[in-house]
Amino acid sequence: MQAAVQVIARGAVLGAASLMLAGCISSRPAEPAGPAPDEALSIVINAPAQRVQRAIISRARARGTTGQAVDQRTVVLERALPSSPPALEAMCGPHQLGRVVRVVITTDEAAGGPTKVVERRFVVDHGAKPCPVKLSPGDIESGNKSLDELKAQVESPSARR
């Protein structure tokens, strides 16, 4: 399981961080009911949500990942998952052709204040309900490190210009 989630984590939010996963965005990603709040990764960034979203997408593009802002609060990243390790199959069922990993990043800006960034990960099979991915402690640690890197980038003086 840890290996499966590391594969997801390493690509998942490239700036939000190096967690963004490579791939393409489906034309109409549904925002699935997510993992419990304590299973999602989150951080508060002292910057407007729009700047945070631009940084997430920019960092994704720098690595060849496509990211899409689907509304004013949400960025979605997806990549094809060519195979599923046993731990991921135990969570989300047997591997199916066309399986993708979807990372949903929400940005909630407080009025005149900071932006809370929350990242949730899902496995999506064609025609099936998205399956929330439960992160291992190691994946949570690396995901939080990536979010810290995003925070440092977005809050840097050069990002404010």
N, C-alpha and C positions, 0 to 999 in steps of 0.2 A: 504494500500500500504506500509506503513511504516513497518508493521509487516512482510510482504512478503520480503521486501528488507533486514530487519534485519535478517531473517532466512538465506538469501543468504550471507549477510555480515559477520555474526558470523562464518560461516564455511569457507568463501571464501579464503582469502589469509593468510594462517596460519602464516606465519612469515611476509610475505609481507602483511601479517602476520597472525593474527588470522582470517584472511578472507578466508583462503584456505578451500575449501569444500571437505568433505569426499566423497569417491566413487572410481570409476574406470575410466580409460582413454580409450576412444575409440581408435581403432587402427589407424585411419587416420583423426584426427580432422582438419577440414578446418578452416582457419583463416577468419572469417567472416568480412564483412565491419563493422567497429565498431561504437560505439556511437560517437557523436561529441567530439572532443578533450577536450572540457570543461566539458564533462560528465565522462571522464575517470579519474581514480585516478593516480597520478604520483608523483615521488620523484627522486632526484638525490642523488646517493650514491657514495662516494669516494672509489671505489673499482672496480676491474675488473669484467666484466659481468659474467665470469665463476664462480667466487666466489659468486656473488649474486645469480645466478641460483642454485648453490649447497646448499646455505643456504635456499632458498625457498623450494627445494625438501626435504632437511633434516628436516626442521620444519614441513612440511606436513607429512612426514613419522612418526615423533614423535607423531603425533596425529592420526595415522592410515589412513591418506589420501594418495592416490597415485598421484604423480605428474610426469610428463614426459616432458623432454626437447625434443621438436619436431624438433628443428633446433638450430643453434648457437645463435639465438636471442630470442627464444620463449619457454616458459614453459606453459603447458596446464594442468589444473586440472578440473575434472568433478565429479559430484555426482548425483545420482538418486534423482529426486524430486517426492516423493510419492503423493503429492497433491499440488495444486496451490491456494494460497489465492486470493480473488476477485481482488485485485489491480494488481496482476501479470497476472491474466487472462485478465484484461482490457488492459494490455500492449501487451500480447503475445497470446491471444486467449484462448479458453477453455482448461482445463487440458486434456492431452492425456496420455495414458498408455505408459511408457517408457520415459517420459520427463526427461531431465537432465539439470543441471545448469553447464555451462562451464565458467571457468575463464581463460582468455588468458593474460599472463604476458609477455610483451616484455622487453628486456634489450638491450639498445643501448649504447655501450661503445664509448666514444669519444677517438680519437687517443691519447694514453698516458695520459688519463684523467679519469674523473668520468663516471659513468654509469647511464643513465636515465632509470628508471623503470616505465612502464605504465601498469596499470591493467584495463581490460575491462571484463564485465560480460554479459553472454548471456543465454537465455533459448533455448534449442534445442529439437524439437520434431522429431521423426523418419521421415526421408524423407522430412523434411521441412527446409526452410532457417532459420539460427539462428536469434533469436529475441534479439536485444540489450536491456539490462535492464537499465532503468534510475534510478539512485540512489536518495534517499531522502536526505535532508540535514543532518539528523542524521546518515545515512549510510555513507555519505561522511566523516563526522567527525570521525566515528569509523574506517573507512577504512584508513584515513590519519594517525590516531593514530597507526594502525597496521603497516603501511609503515614506520613510524618513529621508531617503535620497530625493524623492519627488518634492517633499516639503522644503528641503534645503535649496533645491533648484528654483522653485517657485518664489520662495521668500528672499532670494538673493537680490542685491541691489540692481544687478543687470536685468533681472526679470521684470522689475517694476517699470522699466522704460517703455 
